[in-house]
Amino acid sequence: MSRFKIPKMPSTVNKTIRFPQAIVDQVELELQGTSCNFSQFVIEATRVALENLAEDREMEAGREERQNKSEKD
């Protein structure tokens, strides 16, 4: 039988950032009726953006590698 462990919350850092009012309004509209708050939304959006950037770098590195290989052939 598995033993219950209290989950550890990742440590957080308080950052103050400024958003254009129009973006805040759009986000808050999207969050209506959900259990997600503004901070959770921003964290998830940032996480996804970082993943996308990493994927883009990997794709670019692969493209450069293929190009370099074809130039050698």
Distance bins in CASP14 RR format, pairs under 12 A and 6 or more apart:
PFRMAT RR
TARGET T0000
AUTHOR 0000-0000-0000
RMODE 2
METHOD distances of the structure
MODEL  1
10 43 0 0 0 0 1 0 0 0 0 0 0
10 47 0 0 0 0 0 1 0 0 0 0 0
12 39 0 0 0 0 1 0 0 0 0 0 0
12 40 0 0 0 0 0 1 0 0 0 0 0
12 42 0 0 0 0 0 1 0 0 0 0 0
12 43 0 0 0 0 1 0 0 0 0 0 0
13 39 0 0 0 0 0 1 0 0 0 0 0
13 43 0 0 0 0 0 1 0 0 0 0 0
14 39 0 0 0 0 0 1 0 0 0 0 0
15 39 0 0 0 0 0 1 0 0 0 0 0
15 42 0 0 0 0 1 0 0 0 0 0 0
15 43 0 0 0 0 0 1 0 0 0 0 0
15 46 0 0 0 0 0 1 0 0 0 0 0
17 23 0 0 0 0 0 1 0 0 0 0 0
17 24 0 0 0 0 0 1 0 0 0 0 0
17 38 0 0 0 0 0 1 0 0 0 0 0
17 39 0 0 0 0 0 1 0 0 0 0 0
17 42 0 0 0 0 1 0 0 0 0 0 0
17 46 0 0 0 0 0 1 0 0 0 0 0
18 24 0 0 0 0 1 0 0 0 0 0 0
19 25 0 0 0 0 1 0 0 0 0 0 0
19 26 0 0 0 0 1 0 0 0 0 0 0
19 27 0 0 0 0 1 0 0 0 0 0 0
19 28 0 0 0 0 0 1 0 0 0 0 0
19 38 0 0 0 0 1 0 0 0 0 0 0
19 41 0 0 0 0 0 1 0 0 0 0 0
19 42 0 0 0 0 1 0 0 0 0 0 0
19 45 0 0 0 0 0 1 0 0 0 0 0
20 26 0 0 0 0 1 0 0 0 0 0 0
20 27 0 0 0 0 0 1 0 0 0 0 0
21 27 0 0 0 0 0 1 0 0 0 0 0
21 28 0 0 0 0 0 1 0 0 0 0 0
22 28 0 0 0 0 0 1 0 0 0 0 0
22 29 0 0 0 0 0 1 0 0 0 0 0
23 29 0 0 0 0 0 1 0 0 0 0 0
23 30 0 0 0 0 0 1 0 0 0 0 0
23 38 0 0 0 0 0 1 0 0 0 0 0
23 41 0 0 0 0 0 1 0 0 0 0 0
23 42 0 0 0 0 0 1 0 0 0 0 0
23 45 0 0 0 0 0 1 0 0 0 0 0
24 30 0 0 0 0 0 1 0 0 0 0 0
24 31 0 0 0 0 0 1 0 0 0 0 0
24 38 1 0 0 1 0 0 0 0 0 0 0
24 41 0 0 0 0 0 1 0 0 0 0 0
24 42 0 0 0 0 0 1 0 0 0 0 0
25 31 0 0 0 0 0 1 0 0 0 0 0
25 32 0 0 0 0 0 1 0 0 0 0 0
25 38 0 0 0 0 0 1 0 0 0 0 0
26 32 0 0 0 0 0 1 0 0 0 0 0
26 38 0 0 0 0 0 1 0 0 0 0 0
26 41 0 0 0 0 0 1 0 0 0 0 0
26 45 0 0 0 0 0 1 0 0 0 0 0
27 34 0 0 0 0 0 1 0 0 0 0 0
27 36 0 0 0 0 1 0 0 0 0 0 0
27 37 0 0 0 0 0 1 0 0 0 0 0
27 38 1 0 0 1 0 0 0 0 0 0 0
27 39 0 0 0 0 0 1 0 0 0 0 0
27 40 0 0 0 0 0 1 0 0 0 0 0
27 41 1 0 1 0 0 0 0 0 0 0 0
27 42 1 0 0 1 0 0 0 0 0 0 0
27 44 0 0 0 0 0 1 0 0 0 0 0
27 45 0 0 0 0 1 0 0 0 0 0 0
28 34 0 0 0 0 0 1 0 0 0 0 0
28 36 0 0 0 0 0 1 0 0 0 0 0
28 37 0 0 0 0 1 0 0 0 0 0 0
28 38 1 0 0 1 0 0 0 0 0 0 0
28 41 0 0 0 0 1 0 0 0 0 0 0
28 42 0 0 0 0 0 1 0 0 0 0 0
29 38 0 0 0 0 0 1 0 0 0 0 0
29 41 0 0 0 0 0 1 0 0 0 0 0
30 36 0 0 0 0 1 0 0 0 0 0 0
30 37 0 0 0 0 0 1 0 0 0 0 0
30 38 0 0 0 0 0 1 0 0 0 0 0
30 40 0 0 0 0 0 1 0 0 0 0 0
30 41 1 0 0 1 0 0 0 0 0 0 0
30 42 0 0 0 0 0 1 0 0 0 0 0
30 44 0 0 0 0 0 1 0 0 0 0 0
30 45 0 0 0 0 0 1 0 0 0 0 0
31 37 1 0 0 1 0 0 0 0 0 0 0
31 38 1 0 0 1 0 0 0 0 0 0 0
31 39 0 0 0 0 0 1 0 0 0 0 0
31 40 0 0 0 0 1 0 0 0 0 0 0
31 41 1 0 0 1 0 0 0 0 0 0 0
31 42 0 0 0 0 0 1 0 0 0 0 0
31 44 0 0 0 0 0 1 0 0 0 0 0
31 45 0 0 0 0 0 1 0 0 0 0 0
32 38 0 0 0 0 0 1 0 0 0 0 0
32 41 0 0 0 0 0 1 0 0 0 0 0
34 40 0 0 0 0 1 0 0 0 0 0 0
34 41 0 0 0 0 1 0 0 0 0 0 0
34 44 0 0 0 0 0 1 0 0 0 0 0
35 41 0 0 0 0 0 1 0 0 0 0 0
36 42 0 0 0 0 0 1 0 0 0 0 0
36 43 0 0 0 0 1 0 0 0 0 0 0
36 44 1 0 0 1 0 0 0 0 0 0 0
36 45 0 0 0 0 0 1 0 0 0 0 0
37 43 0 0 0 0 1 0 0 0 0 0 0
37 44 0 0 0 0 0 1 0 0 0 0 0
38 44 0 0 0 0 0 1 0 0 0 0 0
38 45 0 0 0 0 0 1 0 0 0 0 0
39 45 0 0 0 0 0 1 0 0 0 0 0
39 46 0 0 0 0 0 1 0 0 0 0 0
40 46 0 0 0 0 0 1 0 0 0 0 0
40 47 0 0 0 0 0 1 0 0 0 0 0
41 47 0 0 0 0 0 1 0 0 0 0 0
41 48 0 0 0 0 0 1 0 0 0 0 0
42 48 0 0 0 0 0 1 0 0 0 0 0
42 49 0 0 0 0 0 1 0 0 0 0 0
43 49 0 0 0 0 0 1 0 0 0 0 0
43 50 0 0 0 0 0 1 0 0 0 0 0
44 50 0 0 0 0 0 1 0 0 0 0 0
44 51 0 0 0 0 0 1 0 0 0 0 0
45 51 0 0 0 0 0 1 0 0 0 0 0
45 52 0 0 0 0 0 1 0 0 0 0 0
46 52 0 0 0 0 0 1 0 0 0 0 0
46 53 0 0 0 0 0 1 0 0 0 0 0
47 53 0 0 0 0 0 1 0 0 0 0 0
47 54 0 0 0 0 0 1 0 0 0 0 0
48 54 0 0 0 0 0 1 0 0 0 0 0
48 55 0 0 0 0 0 1 0 0 0 0 0
49 55 0 0 0 0 0 1 0 0 0 0 0
49 56 0 0 0 0 0 1 0 0 0 0 0
50 56 0 0 0 0 0 1 0 0 0 0 0
50 57 0 0 0 0 0 1 0 0 0 0 0
51 57 0 0 0 0 0 1 0 0 0 0 0
51 58 0 0 0 0 0 1 0 0 0 0 0
52 58 0 0 0 0 0 1 0 0 0 0 0
52 59 0 0 0 0 0 1 0 0 0 0 0
53 59 0 0 0 0 0 1 0 0 0 0 0
53 60 0 0 0 0 0 1 0 0 0 0 0
54 60 0 0 0 0 0 1 0 0 0 0 0
54 61 0 0 0 0 0 1 0 0 0 0 0
55 61 0 0 0 0 0 1 0 0 0 0 0
55 62 0 0 0 0 0 1 0 0 0 0 0
56 62 0 0 0 0 0 1 0 0 0 0 0
56 63 0 0 0 0 0 1 0 0 0 0 0
57 63 0 0 0 0 0 1 0 0 0 0 0
57 64 0 0 0 0 0 1 0 0 0 0 0
58 64 0 0 0 0 0 1 0 0 0 0 0
58 65 0 0 0 0 0 1 0 0 0 0 0
59 65 0 0 0 0 0 1 0 0 0 0 0
59 66 0 0 0 0 0 1 0 0 0 0 0
60 66 0 0 0 0 0 1 0 0 0 0 0
60 67 0 0 0 0 0 1 0 0 0 0 0
61 67 0 0 0 0 0 1 0 0 0 0 0
61 68 0 0 0 0 0 1 0 0 0 0 0
62 68 0 0 0 0 1 0 0 0 0 0 0
62 69 0 0 0 0 1 0 0 0 0 0 0
62 70 0 0 0 0 0 1 0 0 0 0 0
63 69 0 0 0 0 0 1 0 0 0 0 0
63 70 0 0 0 0 0 1 0 0 0 0 0
64 70 0 0 0 0 0 1 0 0 0 0 0
64 71 0 0 0 0 0 1 0 0 0 0 0
65 71 0 0 0 0 0 1 0 0 0 0 0
65 72 0 0 0 0 0 1 0 0 0 0 0
66 72 0 0 0 0 0 1 0 0 0 0 0
66 73 0 0 0 0 0 1 0 0 0 0 0
67 73 0 0 0 0 0 1 0 0 0 0 0
END
